[in-house]
Amino acid sequence: MNCKFDNHFHSTFLANWPKANNSYPFIIAGPCSAESKEQVLATAHELKKIPQIKGFRAGVWKPRTRPNSFEGMGEEALPWLACVKKETGLFTAVEVANPRHVELCLKHGIDCLWIGARTTAGPFAVQEIAEALKGTDAVVMVKNPVNAELSLWIGALERLNASGLSKLVAIHRGFSGAENNIFRNLPLWEVPLELKRHFPHLPLICDPSHIAGKRDLIERVSQMALDMDFDGLIIESHIAPDQALSDASQQITPSSLQEMLTRLEARIPSCNDHSYEESLEKERARIDRLDSELIEILLARMRVVHQIADIKAKHNVTALQINRMDRLMKNRTEYAQKIGLDPTYIERIFQIVHAESVRFQSDRMAQVKNEVKKPC
């Protein structure tokens, strides 16, 4: 992890991002797609009335799954964003997916470029964008890749950083998942938090619109992000969202956004109150003791797994037995729900525990097999 990000950038361009004095985090808003000059300017002027909003985002090139979907207005829309900047003073942000997009955005004075989830997943595409930006002082925001692969996200940031770009921001927009879920994209908060752990000075913002997929869930996701000390939000807002040409269901009107922002609570990262510190340290000490007990219990469990592996190897039985796994999951999650724990939380834990048990059994059985084959 050798990326070095510009702290000066963090204290100037992002001066309003840190939540000092309990101020609002940095907010970027605008429509999913720039559809017409009238729509763009009408939305921007309404958003300008909201003091917390510092930037205007709009999709100009839209990487749609199906070719017959609205794919954006392209270069035609870039002068509209120049008008937004001139008339409102909001900085402008546009998604880019190739060097030609970069060239056109720089030509039209776009302040900030962002790399979308599909592009982040392609190292060749990111490298081409990084090379196109070499020698510039561009601000670049990088969304997480479609799948929950932290190394791809970090790799995209590293490629840009290696081209001399230090004004970098990470955007968490959730991850694709096949399972049924209330959200369009799974939040999997542990992934962006792990990114933050590796790069504590890297600004991290949340895209609640793409995580939620539905406008009535945007506030909930936004508050969750603020509770986890994210630096800001990038939210899709359209003057008439129900008539939007793309992602209509996840866009909100500027007036709805303003109301939502008054309800959100931006937390502070720490508190100097002595009683707070004393109480917190006491509870953290309890957590530390319980974590030690958990590790010791996991060790005891793995010792039993070792014995199971030897028994299975002796009788030439497979390491994975799917019926046993199904019963285990059912029993553990039902018991968790009975005692008041979230069964989904317990299921995720035991998926990891069981996967490690199967891996260990497989390795152990191979070891036993090799020992049997050794000549006397």
C-alpha positions in Angstrom: 0.0 0.0 0.0 2.3 2.8 -1.2 -0.1 5.4 -2.5 0.6 8.9 -1.2 -2.2 11.4 -1.4 -2.0 15.2 -1.3 -2.9 16.4 2.2 -2.9 20.0 0.8 -5.7 18.9 -1.5 -7.6 17.6 1.4 -7.3 20.9 3.3 -8.2 23.2 0.3 -10.4 21.8 -2.3 -12.1 19.6 0.3 -12.1 22.2 3.0 -15.8 21.5 3.8 -15.6 17.7 3.8 -14.3 17.1 7.3 -17.1 17.2 9.9 -15.4 19.7 12.1 -17.6 21.6 14.6 -20.5 19.2 13.6 -20.8 20.9 10.2 -22.4 19.1 7.3 -20.3 16.8 5.2 -19.5 17.7 1.6 -22.4 17.2 -0.7 -22.4 16.8 -4.5 -25.8 16.5 -6.3 -27.3 16.5 -9.7 -29.1 14.4 -12.2 -28.2 10.9 -13.2 -28.0 12.1 -16.8 -27.8 15.5 -18.5 -30.8 15.4 -20.7 -31.3 18.9 -21.9 -29.8 22.4 -21.2 -33.1 23.4 -19.6 -33.2 20.4 -17.3 -29.6 20.8 -16.3 -29.8 24.5 -15.5 -33.2 24.2 -13.8 -31.9 21.5 -11.5 -28.6 23.3 -10.8 -30.3 26.6 -9.8 -32.6 24.7 -7.4 -29.6 22.9 -5.9 -27.6 26.1 -5.6 -30.3 27.3 -3.0 -29.1 24.5 -0.7 -26.1 25.8 1.3 -24.6 22.3 1.9 -24.2 21.5 -1.8 -20.8 22.4 -3.3 -20.8 20.5 -6.5 -23.0 19.6 -9.4 -22.8 16.1 -11.0 -24.3 14.9 -14.2 -23.8 11.9 -16.5 -22.9 12.8 -20.0 -21.8 9.4 -21.3 -23.9 6.6 -19.7 -22.5 3.0 -19.8 -25.8 1.2 -20.1 -26.2 -2.6 -19.9 -28.4 -2.7 -23.0 -27.6 -0.7 -26.2 -31.1 0.6 -26.7 -31.1 2.4 -23.4 -30.5 6.2 -23.2 -26.7 6.5 -23.3 -26.3 10.2 -22.6 -26.0 13.3 -24.7 -22.3 13.1 -25.0 -20.1 16.1 -25.9 -23.2 18.2 -26.6 -24.0 18.3 -22.9 -20.6 19.7 -21.7 -21.3 23.3 -22.6 -24.4 23.0 -20.4 -22.2 22.2 -17.4 -20.0 25.2 -18.3 -23.2 27.3 -17.9 -23.9 25.7 -14.6 -20.5 26.7 -13.3 -20.8 30.2 -14.6 -24.4 30.8 -13.3 -24.3 29.0 -10.0 -20.6 28.8 -9.0 -21.0 25.1 -8.2 -18.0 23.0 -9.4 -18.9 20.4 -12.0 -18.3 16.6 -12.1 -18.7 14.2 -15.0 -18.0 10.4 -15.4 -15.3 9.4 -17.9 -14.6 6.0 -19.3 -11.9 6.6 -21.9 -9.2 9.1 -22.9 -11.5 10.8 -25.4 -13.9 11.6 -22.6 -11.0 13.0 -20.5 -9.9 15.2 -23.4 -13.3 16.6 -24.0 -14.0 17.3 -20.2 -10.6 19.1 -19.8 -11.4 21.1 -23.0 -14.7 22.3 -21.5 -13.4 23.1 -18.1 -15.0 20.3 -16.1 -13.7 20.6 -12.5 -13.8 16.9 -11.4 -13.9 13.6 -13.3 -15.1 10.4 -11.8 -14.5 6.8 -12.9 -17.5 4.5 -12.8 -17.8 1.1 -11.3 -17.6 -0.8 -14.6 -14.5 1.1 -15.6 -12.8 0.7 -12.2 -13.1 -3.1 -12.8 -10.9 -2.8 -15.9 -7.2 -2.1 -15.2 -6.5 -1.4 -18.9 -9.2 1.2 -19.1 -8.1 2.9 -15.8 -4.5 2.9 -17.1 -5.5 4.6 -20.3 -7.4 7.3 -18.3 -4.4 7.7 -16.0 -2.1 8.3 -18.9 -4.5 10.7 -20.5 -4.5 12.7 -17.3 -0.7 12.7 -16.8 0.7 16.1 -16.3 -2.6 17.6 -15.3 -3.8 18.7 -11.8 -7.1 17.0 -12.3 -9.5 16.0 -9.5 -10.5 12.4 -9.9 -13.1 10.4 -8.0 -13.0 6.6 -8.2 -16.1 4.5 -7.6 -15.6 1.0 -6.2 -15.7 -1.8 -8.8 -19.0 -3.7 -9.5 -17.8 -6.7 -7.5 -16.5 -6.5 -3.9 -12.8 -6.7 -4.8 -10.9 -4.2 -2.7 -7.6 -4.8 -4.6 -9.2 -3.6 -7.9 -10.4 -0.4 -6.1 -7.0 0.2 -4.6 -5.3 -0.7 -7.9 -7.3 2.0 -9.8 -6.2 4.6 -7.2 -2.6 3.4 -7.5 -2.6 3.7 -11.3 -3.9 7.3 -11.1 -1.4 8.1 -8.3 1.5 6.7 -10.3 0.6 9.1 -13.1 1.2 12.0 -10.8 -2.4 12.5 -9.7 -2.8 13.2 -6.0 -6.2 14.9 -5.9 -8.1 11.6 -5.5 -11.4 10.7 -3.9 -13.0 7.3 -3.4 -16.7 6.8 -3.9 -18.6 3.9 -2.3 -21.6 3.0 -4.5 -22.2 -0.6 -3.3 -21.6 -3.9 -5.0 -23.6 -6.1 -7.4 -25.2 -9.2 -5.8 -27.5 -12.0 -6.9 -29.2 -12.4 -3.6 -32.5 -10.8 -2.8 -32.0 -7.5 -1.0 -33.8 -4.3 -0.3 -31.0 -2.3 -1.9 -30.1 -2.1 -5.6 -26.4 -2.7 -4.7 -25.2 -4.4 -1.5 -23.5 -1.8 0.8 -21.0 -4.3 2.2 -19.7 -1.4 4.4 -16.7 -3.5 5.5 -15.0 -3.0 2.1 -14.9 0.9 2.1 -14.0 0.9 5.8 -11.1 -1.4 5.0 -10.0 1.0 2.3 -10.2 3.8 4.8 -8.1 1.8 7.2 -5.3 1.5 4.6 -5.6 5.1 3.5 -7.0 7.2 6.4 -6.3 10.6 4.6 -8.0 9.6 1.4 -11.4 11.3 1.2 -14.2 8.8 1.1 -17.8 9.7 0.0 -20.9 7.6 -0.4 -23.3 7.3 -3.3 -26.5 6.4 -1.5 -28.5 6.7 -4.8 -26.8 3.7 -6.4 -26.8 1.7 -3.2 -30.5 2.4 -2.5 -31.9 2.1 -6.0 -35.2 3.6 -4.6 -35.6 7.2 -3.5 -37.3 6.3 -0.2 -34.1 4.4 0.9 -31.6 7.2 0.1 -31.9 8.9 3.5 -31.4 5.7 5.4 -28.2 4.9 3.4 -27.0 8.5 3.8 -27.3 8.4 7.5 -25.5 5.0 7.7 -22.6 6.5 5.8 -22.4 9.5 8.1 -22.6 7.3 11.1 -19.4 5.6 9.7 -17.6 8.9 9.4 -17.7 9.2 5.6 -16.5 12.6 4.3 -19.4 13.3 2.1 -22.3 12.2 -0.2 -22.9 12.3 -3.9 -26.7 12.1 -4.5 -28.7 12.0 -7.7 -31.2 14.9 -7.9 -33.5 15.8 -10.9 -35.9 18.6 -11.3 -38.6 16.1 -12.4 -37.3 12.6 -11.4 -40.3 10.6 -12.5 -39.6 11.9 -16.1 -35.9 11.1 -16.0 -34.5 9.2 -18.9 -32.2 7.0 -16.7 -32.5 5.7 -13.1 -35.7 7.6 -12.4 -36.5 5.6 -9.3 -33.4 6.6 -7.4 -33.4 10.3 -8.0 -35.0 12.9 -5.8 -36.1 16.5 -6.3 -33.9 19.3 -5.0 -36.6 20.3 -2.5 -36.8 16.7 -1.2 -33.0 16.7 -0.9 -33.0 19.9 1.1 -35.5 18.5 3.5 -33.5 15.3 3.8 -30.4 17.2 4.6 -32.1 18.9 7.5 -32.9 15.5 9.1 -29.4 13.9 8.6 -27.1 14.0 11.6 -23.4 14.4 10.9 -21.5 12.8 13.7 -18.2 13.9 15.2 -15.2 11.5 15.0 -14.2 12.0 18.7 -15.2 13.8 21.9 -12.9 15.4 24.5 -15.4 14.9 27.4 -13.5 13.0 30.2 -16.6 10.9 31.2 -17.1 9.9 27.6 -13.5 8.6 27.3 -13.7 6.8 30.6 -17.0 5.1 29.8 -15.8 4.2 26.3 -12.5 2.7 27.5 -14.3 0.6 30.0 -16.6 -0.9 27.4 -13.7 -1.3 24.9 -11.8 -3.3 27.6 -14.9 -5.6 27.8 -14.8 -6.0 24.0 -11.1 -6.9 24.1 -11.7 -9.6 26.6 -14.6 -11.0 24.7 -12.6 -11.0 21.5 -9.9 -12.9 23.2 -12.4 -15.5 24.3 -13.8 -15.7 20.8 -10.4 -16.4 19.4 -9.8 -19.1 22.0 -13.1 -20.7 21.2 -12.3 -20.7 17.5 -9.0 -22.4 18.3 -10.8 -25.1 20.3 -13.2 -25.5 17.4 -10.4 -26.0 14.9 -8.9 -28.7 17.1 -12.2 -30.6 16.8 -12.1 -29.9 13.0 -8.7 -31.5 13.0 -10.1 -34.7 14.5 -13.0 -34.7 12.1 -10.6 -34.4 9.2 -8.6 -37.5 10.4 -11.8 -39.5 10.8 -13.0 -38.6 7.3 -9.6 -39.3 5.8 -9.5 -42.7 7.4 -12.9 -43.6 5.9 -12.3 -41.8 2.5 -15.2 -39.4 3.0 -15.4 -35.9 1.3 -14.5 -32.8 3.3 -17.7 -31.0 2.3 -21.0 -32.5 3.1 -23.7 -30.2 1.9 -26.6 -31.6 4.0 -24.5 -31.1 7.2 -23.8 -27.5 6.1 -27.5 -26.8 5.4 -28.5 -28.1 8.8 -25.7 -26.2 10.5 -26.8 -22.9 8.9 -30.4 -23.5 9.7 -29.8 -24.4 13.4 -27.3 -21.5 14.0 -29.5 -18.8 12.4 -32.7 -20.1 14.1 -30.9 -20.1 17.5 -29.5 -16.6 16.8 -33.0 -15.2 16.0 -34.4 -16.9 19.2 -31.9 -15.1 21.4 -32.2 -11.7 19.7 -29.3 -11.7 17.2 -29.7 -10.8 13.5 -29.7 -14.2 11.7 -28.1 -12.7 8.6 -25.1 -11.5 10.7 -24.7 -15.0 12.2 -25.1 -16.7 8.8 -22.3 -14.6 7.4 -20.0 -15.4 10.3 -20.7 -19.2 10.0 -20.2 -19.1 6.2 -16.6 -18.0 6.9 -16.1 -20.4 9.8 -17.5 -23.4 7.8 -15.5 -22.4 4.6 -12.3 -22.4 6.7 -13.2 -25.7 8.3 -13.7 -27.4 4.9 -10.4 -25.9 3.6 -8.6 -27.2 6.6 -10.2 -30.6 6.3 -9.3 -30.8 2.7 -5.6 -29.9 3.4 -5.4 -32.3 6.3 -6.9 -35.1 4.3 -4.3 -34.6 1.5 -1.6 -34.5 4.1 -2.8 -37.8 5.6 -3.0 -39.4 2.1 0.6 -38.3 1.4 1.8 -39.8 4.7 0.2 -43.1 3.9 2.0 -43.2 0.5 5.4 -42.6 2.0 7.6 -45.7 1.9 8.6 -47.2 5.2 
